[in-house]
């Protein structure tokens, strides 16, 4: 947090030094990123990411889209960049980044987005991606379920203030749940730690990882969580 001297902001534990939330997925067929936050360039350089075949957006809040233009490096390598988003999020992307979606420049290094409006499950390579509409305060955003060969591998719910029963039913038994857990205190647009634990108890994943964490929750709090429940950190890698 800018200008903050709390214990987490001054922590020497590198896991407390958090940039914006997103995930990068590599499969045998392709690689894609979910959200391009303000820190996307820094994250891509840090993790030595060389390939992005598509980008999927959860919603259009600033902390999830403002690194969009840094996809130009990967767009240039491919010739264009497939962009997957809900109708509402796509409208916002086209408005905010009109220079990319509606520009007349043809310089090869410019970002060339290729629109894909999400209206149901879709596939990237051998991965089935199922949108999971969840409330984020008064908005509805997309989480995503990633499945391969009929197996539910990851449910990603980065920003939510609740998880409807129908979504719980859809992701029950998933191997890994990555879920919003902003802090211990309640928040109007995000799940608290207690609320996230309640969702995990209903979903029954093999492992749960908290994400979209604010500076009021130190990584050391992981020691007090339920079994197989973890606080995610920047650069964490999971293999399936």
PLY file of the C-alpha trace (Angstrom):
ply
format ascii 1.0
element vertex 240
property float x
property float y
property float z
element edge 239
property int vertex1
property int vertex2
end_header
0.00 0.00 0.00
1.44 3.38 -1.01
2.58 5.40 2.00
1.76 2.70 4.56
4.00 1.59 7.43
1.93 -1.34 8.69
3.61 -4.63 9.58
2.75 -6.23 6.22
3.91 -3.28 4.14
7.22 -3.26 6.07
7.51 -7.06 6.15
10.80 -8.69 5.16
8.89 -11.79 3.97
8.89 -11.58 0.15
5.51 -13.33 0.12
4.04 -10.16 1.64
5.21 -8.10 -1.35
2.19 -8.48 -3.61
1.42 -7.13 -7.06
-2.02 -7.30 -8.70
-3.75 -10.66 -8.94
-3.73 -12.74 -12.10
-2.74 -16.20 -13.30
-0.71 -17.52 -16.23
-1.50 -21.00 -17.53
0.73 -23.19 -19.70
-0.60 -26.37 -21.31
0.90 -28.69 -23.94
-1.08 -26.83 -26.62
-0.93 -23.17 -25.64
-0.38 -20.56 -22.93
-2.78 -17.89 -21.76
-3.19 -15.27 -19.06
-6.24 -14.37 -16.99
-6.34 -10.58 -16.56
-3.64 -8.05 -17.40
-3.42 -5.89 -14.32
-1.43 -2.73 -13.88
1.63 -4.83 -12.99
1.41 -7.19 -15.98
4.66 -6.03 -17.61
6.59 -6.37 -14.35
5.11 -9.82 -13.74
5.88 -11.05 -17.26
9.49 -9.90 -16.97
9.88 -11.39 -13.50
8.53 -14.80 -14.57
10.33 -14.75 -17.94
7.08 -15.23 -19.85
7.85 -15.63 -23.55
4.52 -16.76 -24.95
0.89 -15.70 -24.56
-1.59 -17.18 -27.04
-4.73 -15.60 -25.56
-6.00 -13.44 -22.73
-9.15 -14.00 -20.67
-10.70 -11.26 -18.54
-12.69 -11.65 -15.35
-13.99 -8.04 -15.41
-12.95 -4.53 -16.34
-11.86 -2.97 -13.06
-8.63 -0.99 -13.35
-6.50 -3.46 -11.38
-7.39 -6.21 -13.87
-7.06 -4.52 -17.27
-4.55 -1.67 -17.22
-1.63 -3.77 -18.45
-3.57 -4.62 -21.62
-1.29 -2.75 -24.03
1.73 -4.74 -22.85
0.21 -7.70 -24.70
1.58 -6.03 -27.86
4.83 -8.01 -27.54
2.91 -11.28 -27.68
0.42 -10.00 -30.26
3.31 -9.14 -32.58
4.70 -12.68 -32.26
1.31 -14.18 -33.17
-0.01 -11.53 -35.56
-3.01 -10.83 -33.30
-4.16 -11.49 -29.74
-7.36 -13.43 -29.00
-9.25 -11.61 -26.23
-12.00 -13.44 -24.30
-14.42 -11.44 -22.15
-18.07 -11.15 -21.22
-20.16 -8.73 -23.32
-19.97 -6.04 -20.60
-16.22 -6.40 -20.12
-15.59 -6.43 -23.86
-17.51 -3.17 -24.22
-15.34 -1.59 -21.54
-12.13 -2.89 -23.11
-13.14 -1.47 -26.48
-13.89 1.89 -24.87
-10.75 2.15 -22.73
-8.43 0.75 -25.39
-10.14 2.18 -28.45
-6.72 2.84 -30.01
-6.18 -0.93 -30.20
-9.70 -2.11 -31.08
-10.63 0.71 -33.45
-7.31 2.26 -34.42
-6.22 2.68 -38.01
-2.50 2.18 -37.35
-1.02 -0.92 -38.94
2.50 -0.82 -37.53
3.46 -4.49 -36.87
4.39 -3.90 -33.22
0.97 -2.55 -32.22
-1.51 -4.65 -30.30
-4.13 -6.25 -32.54
-6.91 -7.65 -30.34
-9.15 -10.37 -31.74
-12.58 -10.26 -30.02
-14.18 -13.38 -28.53
-17.30 -12.59 -26.52
-17.94 -15.26 -23.90
-21.47 -16.65 -23.93
-20.73 -20.07 -22.42
-17.93 -22.64 -22.05
-15.14 -22.48 -24.62
-11.86 -24.28 -25.31
-8.26 -23.19 -25.58
-6.23 -26.14 -26.80
-7.30 -29.13 -24.75
-8.59 -27.00 -21.85
-12.32 -26.48 -21.35
-12.95 -23.09 -19.74
-16.32 -22.59 -18.07
-17.33 -19.07 -16.98
-18.50 -18.79 -13.38
-20.66 -15.66 -12.88
-20.32 -14.43 -9.31
-21.29 -11.20 -7.52
-18.58 -8.60 -6.94
-20.47 -6.07 -4.87
-23.25 -4.82 -7.16
-21.46 -6.11 -10.27
-21.37 -9.60 -11.74
-17.98 -10.80 -12.91
-16.62 -14.04 -14.32
-14.60 -16.56 -12.43
-13.48 -19.58 -14.44
-13.33 -23.36 -14.12
-10.47 -25.02 -16.01
-10.99 -28.69 -16.92
-9.03 -31.19 -18.99
-10.19 -34.64 -20.12
-13.32 -34.23 -18.00
-11.35 -33.51 -14.81
-11.97 -30.29 -12.88
-8.49 -28.94 -12.21
-8.81 -25.32 -11.06
-11.64 -22.98 -10.13
-10.48 -19.35 -10.16
-12.63 -16.81 -8.31
-10.39 -13.78 -7.92
-13.01 -11.12 -7.10
-16.28 -12.00 -5.44
-18.48 -11.07 -2.52
-20.39 -14.35 -2.62
-20.58 -17.66 -4.47
-24.09 -18.75 -5.52
-25.18 -22.31 -4.86
-25.29 -23.15 -8.56
-21.62 -22.19 -8.91
-20.70 -24.22 -5.82
-22.43 -27.23 -7.36
-20.58 -26.71 -10.65
-17.12 -26.62 -9.06
-17.63 -29.12 -6.22
-14.76 -31.59 -6.12
-12.34 -29.43 -8.10
-8.69 -30.21 -7.40
-7.72 -26.64 -6.55
-9.84 -23.65 -5.56
-8.23 -20.21 -5.93
-10.52 -17.76 -4.21
-10.79 -14.13 -3.12
-9.97 -13.64 0.58
-9.22 -9.97 1.00
-8.80 -9.78 4.78
-10.31 -10.92 8.08
-12.83 -8.04 8.29
-15.93 -8.07 6.05
-15.82 -6.01 2.86
-18.70 -4.95 0.59
-17.18 -6.31 -2.64
-14.79 -9.09 -1.58
-14.93 -12.23 0.53
-13.35 -12.18 3.97
-11.13 -15.03 5.14
-14.03 -16.55 7.07
-16.38 -16.34 4.09
-13.78 -17.87 1.78
-13.31 -20.75 4.23
-17.07 -21.31 4.25
-17.11 -21.53 0.44
-14.17 -23.94 0.47
-15.99 -26.17 2.96
-18.91 -26.39 0.53
-16.76 -26.94 -2.59
-14.47 -29.52 -0.93
-11.37 -29.03 -3.11
-8.14 -30.91 -2.45
-6.40 -27.57 -1.90
-7.52 -23.97 -1.48
-5.41 -20.88 -2.20
-6.41 -17.36 -1.14
-5.78 -14.54 -3.61
-6.58 -10.83 -4.02
-5.23 -10.25 -0.52
-4.86 -6.76 0.96
-2.17 -5.53 3.31
-4.30 -6.36 6.34
-3.56 -10.08 5.96
0.06 -11.22 6.46
1.32 -14.39 4.83
2.13 -15.69 8.29
-1.63 -16.03 8.91
-1.46 -19.18 6.77
-0.28 -21.07 9.86
-3.73 -20.64 11.42
-5.78 -21.76 8.41
-7.52 -25.10 7.91
-5.60 -28.06 6.49
-4.75 -27.79 2.78
-5.60 -24.08 2.81
-2.87 -21.66 1.76
-2.23 -17.99 1.12
-1.00 -17.56 -2.45
2.05 -15.43 -3.17
3.55 -13.79 -6.25
5.34 -16.31 -8.45
3.63 -19.36 -6.91
3.60 -22.25 -9.41
1.17 -25.18 -9.36
1.43 -28.28 -11.55
-1.35 -30.67 -12.55
0 1
1 2
2 3
3 4
4 5
5 6
6 7
7 8
8 9
9 10
10 11
11 12
12 13
13 14
14 15
15 16
16 17
17 18
18 19
19 20
20 21
21 22
22 23
23 24
24 25
25 26
26 27
27 28
28 29
29 30
30 31
31 32
32 33
33 34
34 35
35 36
36 37
37 38
38 39
39 40
40 41
41 42
42 43
43 44
44 45
45 46
46 47
47 48
48 49
49 50
50 51
51 52
52 53
53 54
54 55
55 56
56 57
57 58
58 59
59 60
60 61
61 62
62 63
63 64
64 65
65 66
66 67
67 68
68 69
69 70
70 71
71 72
72 73
73 74
74 75
75 76
76 77
77 78
78 79
79 80
80 81
81 82
82 83
83 84
84 85
85 86
86 87
87 88
88 89
89 90
90 91
91 92
92 93
93 94
94 95
95 96
96 97
97 98
98 99
99 100
100 101
101 102
102 103
103 104
104 105
105 106
106 107
107 108
108 109
109 110
110 111
111 112
112 113
113 114
114 115
115 116
116 117
117 118
118 119
119 120
120 121
121 122
122 123
123 124
124 125
125 126
126 127
127 128
128 129
129 130
130 131
131 132
132 133
133 134
134 135
135 136
136 137
137 138
138 139
139 140
140 141
141 142
142 143
143 144
144 145
145 146
146 147
147 148
148 149
149 150
150 151
151 152
152 153
153 154
154 155
155 156
156 157
157 158
158 159
159 160
160 161
161 162
162 163
163 164
164 165
165 166
166 167
167 168
168 169
169 170
170 171
171 172
172 173
173 174
174 175
175 176
176 177
177 178
178 179
179 180
180 181
181 182
182 183
183 184
184 185
185 186
186 187
187 188
188 189
189 190
190 191
191 192
192 193
193 194
194 195
195 196
196 197
197 198
198 199
199 200
200 201
201 202
202 203
203 204
204 205
205 206
206 207
207 208
208 209
209 210
210 211
211 212
212 213
213 214
214 215
215 216
216 217
217 218
218 219
219 220
220 221
221 222
222 223
223 224
224 225
225 226
226 227
227 228
228 229
229 230
230 231
231 232
232 233
233 234
234 235
235 236
236 237
237 238
238 239
